[in-house]
Structure formats: C-alpha cells, structure tokens
C-alpha cells in the first residue's frame, strides 16, 4: 500500500491545475444568453504582511462554495487582488524602513505564493493590484465622473492632527486621545479636504436594503444606525452677541421649554469665534474633539462655558452655551438644546456643572423622581411648565409646537441623518493621486481624461511632515492649467484606500480593458456578486462606500445594477489563548508552518471543521493533526477498496443509502444552510461506515462518494484518489446527486422546550429541515398550551431540539 505524502500530492495537482488552466473562467461571448453564473468573492487582502489564519478561514470558505457551484454547472468567477495603497501598506514600509512600493510588491509576491500553496481555485488571469497605474488610472477616471456629477467636492473639514509628527491621523491611529506612534496629545484642525457626497444617497442606502438577497441582520442594523435617519424638527436658536442663527435638530420638540442650556461639539465652526472671548476654549476643543467617538460617549462628561448665550425660541430665555465632548458633529448640526430633565447625558452634565433642570413632560397624575431624568414614555403623558402648551398631550404638543415655530420662521419639520459625507483626502504619499489641478484664474480644474493616469511621482522622503509628501515634488506639482494654459499646481492629497476597494469587484470582470474601467456588458453580466465573504469589521465603511459607489455609477449609466453584493457572509474570528490572533499579542500561528508539517489539505479541513464559520473559534493545533489523521484514513480505505476484487455494484444496500444520505446532507448544508463544519463530520461518518462494512456491495460507490464530497475541502488528496479510482479531473466532475428513493429516514427523538423547559418529546424522521422541526414542535398539543397563541422565536439544534421562546 502506498503512503500518503501530502506535499508531493499537493505540488503535483497544483501544477496540473495550472497547466490545465482549471479555474480560468473566460467572459461569455454572448452574456445575455448565458445566465448560469456564480460570482464568488472574498474581501481582498492588504499586502501589509503575509496571510494569517483569518485569511485561511475566509478564502477556504470561498473555495468550498466555488468548487461546489463549479461542479453544479455554474460558470464561476473567483478572482484575486490586493488592496495595495493606503495606510496599512505605508505603515508597514515605514516600520521596515523601505519604500512603500518595494515592500508592497514583496508582500504581494509572498501572499501570491501562500495562496497557491493552499490550492485555492483562483482565476489568476484576473489578478489586480490597486497600486498599479493600470488600475488607478480608472480610479482617477471614476473620481472625475463623480466630480462632474457634483458628488466629489472640496471644503474645510476637521481632521485629527498630531502636532509632534506634523501629520493627519486616521481614527485608528488615535489611542486614548494620543498619537499611536509618538504618544503626543492629538488635536483637531480644520483643513481643506476632498469629500464624496454620500449623504445624497442616505435614503437609498436604507431603502435599497430590500434589494439585498441575503445579508446578516447584524450588518444591516449597523448600517441603519450609522446612517441614523430620524424624523423630527429643525429649531433655530439665536446668538445675539454674534448675530448668528444656529439650527438644532431634535426628535423631541415637545421638550423645548425644558432647554436650560445649549451645547455645541468641539469641532463646531463657532468654537473659534467663541475662543476670541474665552481663550482656553480652543485648547480644550482641539483635544476633546480628537478623542474617538466611543470614548466621548463612555468617558465622564467634560465641557467649557463659552461665555456666550443663545435664545430659546419658545420662551425667549437666554441660556448659556457650552462646548462639550459628548456632542458630536456627526449627529444633527453639531449643536443640541440640552433638556436635562428628559435626557440622561444632559442630566449628567447639568448635575456636574450645577445647571438648572426643568421638567416639561409628565405622566397624567403620576409623579417623577427629580433625582433622575424622566426618559420613559407613557401613553397619557402631558406637557407641563410649557406656557400655553401646558396640559396638552405630548404627541399633540410636539406637532403644535413645531407648527407654532414654523409660523414664526423659527423651525420646521425635517429628517436628520447621522451619516456625514465621506472624507477621502489623505495627506500621505502611498495613495492614488487626485486628478485635479488648482489654478488661480480657473479654480479647480480636472485633468483631461487622455492624460490619465496621473502617476504617483518618486520622492526622496515619503514620511509625513505636516503636508503631503507629494508637495515636495515641485517638478511634478507645477503644471499648466488644462483650461487657460496658465500656471497651476497639482492636488497633493491622495485618495483614501476605501476608494480603491469601492470598485475593485467591478474591475475583476474585465481586468485587461485599456479603454474603460470595465465593459458595461461584462459588468452587468457578472454583477451583483452572488456571494461576498468577509469580516464583520467591514460592516460599515467598506460595505457602505461600495454600495454608494455602485448607486452613483448606476445613476451615471456606467453600470446597470443598484447593489454590488447580493449575498453577504461574515466569518468569525480565530482566537488563541483566549485572545484574537495578532502579532501584538504574540499568539499568531503561521499557515506556512502548518502546511510544512501537515499539508494544505489538513489545514483547509480543520479551519472549517473547528466550528460554525460565522462564530468565533478557539485555535487548537491538535485539530490540524486530527484532520491529517482523517485524510490518512480516507487514503487507506481507498487503497483497501482498490485491493478488493471487482464485483457487481449494488445501490440498494445500507451503505449505499448512507452514501446517498451523506450527499443530501453535505449539499444542503453548503448550498442552503451555508454551514461548513457539519459536511466534514458527515463525510467522516461515511468513512467510518465504510470501514465497518467493507463487504457491502456498495463499498466502491460509497468510497467514490466520500472522495467526491471531500474535494471542495481537500482538493489535492481528492484529485489523487479520484485518479487512483480510475477517473479524471474531479474538479470538473458533476457534483453528486442523492437518489431521493434511497435516503435513509431513521427516526430521532425531538426534544421540545418552551422558554428552556422540556414540554414534549416527539419521534420524528431524522434529517428534517429547521422549518419542518419548528412546525412539528409548534403543532404539539402539549406545547400549544404554553404558547398561549403567541408567535414564538425558535432556536433549533438539528435532529435534537427545538426551544420555543415566548
């Protein structure tokens, strides 16, 4: 019997696939006539280092889906690229003392080699890097299209600034209000910045969620909260000393009579005017605004009185204006009317700074604890201490107060959004140059399309020093204005790397096109992506920006679809020693080391077998050894089958029925349930059954079934065994189909709980779907009485338990 040598087998089949161009998927000659396609895509990696276990989980997930759909007759597009511009790659270069381009290209080469060692089925003819001129030429072209449409513009905006390093920082580079590199206190400064008008799409980003085929509800909730659509009123507060009207958005205009002070965010433009009277205010504002949003929400409230007052429009009261960290520019207008009697944050602030608290809403006949804000609502609450509106039910009072303000030009009903326009400027070297010039006579002038790409110049020093390093490349900066021919200067900011990743999935469809970013016919054929896979950490920014980009391009007639990703799956995190794997924690396991020891197939099998793919998992190296032993066992049963004398194959034996049941379960788990650990367990059970019943006439069929089903997980071993069994090209072999007449229907005892307590035990056929199990449980006479007519939530453990929660 030959010995299983994973390294020799994996090298052999990787070379075979490469020579056969096994996973190359050409674009169809007639896209309109060819509809059986599957675009399977994982989020592209940053080439700031080598791959880690999170990547292994992500790309192995996509590989299983790709293999199954390819073998089920789909034309599968599965490309690869590198998010090569931006801070991760630049910071890696700074740490190593190299040039960003050199470090990035070296890392890309290393990642490409790792991917090929893992045997992932990539179409390498579509490989892209966002830092290559052939790619960022079209990033610039798309920017100009958005600029022409009024969706890209330039204005003053607050940025995080390190006075020591003299550079703008990204939010993730600010730790506890300090620069992560030098530890200096971070400030906020207003600089001219480029923005994308994503707020113009706020409603469509919300409403078009109905177009998504399958996204995790958690992601949709995060996006809804980030957009933050609220119905309320805009109310005008007057600052007489500055001859300034300041709008405020509120969802509670019924509490206006309880506004006892006024608060603006540290980033608010009025802070600089206030500082002329209160010099210490500017220093406070710079550092308070530099803190992360979550820190400002969680920390003890801080603030400084501005020395100015605002006029409450409903009663003419002059109320003090404070600058405080708990108010954000990201919400409303960056200014709030503080009603401490009915808002917990305002109450906490008022108590700390001894500001008045006036109750203006109360339940009829009820008492309110004056030591706590009254934030609960009741059906019969009324307005109190509210002038002519006192005694009016609060919902009615809200409408009447807004109407009263509107008549006097002091307010109006409105909808507010938490979402702010996308700030895309980066005062850094390693990024896509923004293709405009600045001319004193003509203003901002786009670079003509036939002069794209605007190449990133070579500079001697690319470290940030208070301005973009590109500003030092004087020969590159000084140009003639494309409009008037006079002297002009290039834009020296580069684009946020999120711009690159907002359209890369479109370029994959037509990566060699040198006349357009992609052909309309090709992009409309492949998109939306049928299955997108990536981490929950990208739930807001990347996914929101990609959705905005797609909608904008749809409106411009460049693409024919409104959403980029039909289905989304978020894989869980890999933990070790109780903490997420990371270099800083010293708990990283190298994929290369494990491939060297056990082979890629064993690592692929274990990374998906270790638990549900969407849940966090604790790494156990012994699990890779266990996966390796299973693959060795599969090798042995194939060898044993080959040593048996040929015999008539029967397909109505217990082993045949077990094989058909395994086909049914593996297919259903991967395709419908999108579960990846239980299929491995099912194949393991089939292998065990083969070992127990070697004389069953269906052993050959069962052995071939086990090899065929494990192929998406362990493709190298499966191909080798398939060849030994006398067949060819398993990667192109049709996916097995279960004979429904042969499926085993053994029974199991289903435990039914209501709110965690056992209420019935029911004999049911094994393998019922979750929907069938829930229907059986809720139909039980013993259970119905505990439901009391309510619609319960159901939690299902397949073939074991249904817990109904009411």
Buried (B, 14 or more C-beta within 10 A) or exposed (E): EEEBEBBEBBEBBBEBBEEEEBBEBEBBEEBEEEEEBBBBBBBBBBBBBBBBBBBBBBBBBBBBBBBBBBBBEBBBBBBBBBBBBBBBBBBBBBEEEEBBBEBBBBBBEBBBEBBBBBBBBBBBEBBBBBBBBBBBBBBBBBBBBBBEBEBBBBEEBBBBBBBEBEBBBBEEBBEEBBBBBEEEBBBBBBBEBBBBBBBBBBEBBBEBBEEBEEBBEEBBEBBBEBBBBBEBBBBBBBBEBBEEBBBBBBEBBBBBBBBBBBBBBBBBEBBEBBBEEBEEBBEBBBBBBBBBEEBBEEBEBBBBBBBBBBBBBBEEBBBBBBBBBBBBBBBBBBBBBBBBBBBEBBBBBBBEBEBEBBBBBBBEEEEBEEEEBBEEEEEEBBBBBBEEBEEBBBEEBBBBBBBBBBEEEBBBBBEBBBBBBBBBBBBBBBBBBBBBBBBEEBEBBBBEEEEBBBEBBEBEEBBBBEBBBBBBBEEBBEBEBBBEEEEBBBBBBBBBBBBBBBBBBBBBBBBEBEEEBBBEBBBBBBBBBBBBBBBBEBBBBBBBBBBBBBBBBBBBEBBEBBBBBBBBBBBBBBBBEEEEBEEEEEBBBEBBEBBEBBBBBBBBBBBBBBBBBBEEBEBEBEBBBBBBEBBBBBBBBBBBBBEEEEEEEBBEBEBBBBBBBBBBBBBBBBEEBBBBBBBBEBBBBBBEBBEEBEEBBBBBBBBBBBBBBBBBBBBBBBBBBBBBBEBEEBBEBEBBEBBEEBBBEEEBEBBBBBEEEEBBEBEBBBBBEBEEBBEBBBEBEEBBEBBEEEEBEBBBEBBEBBBBEE
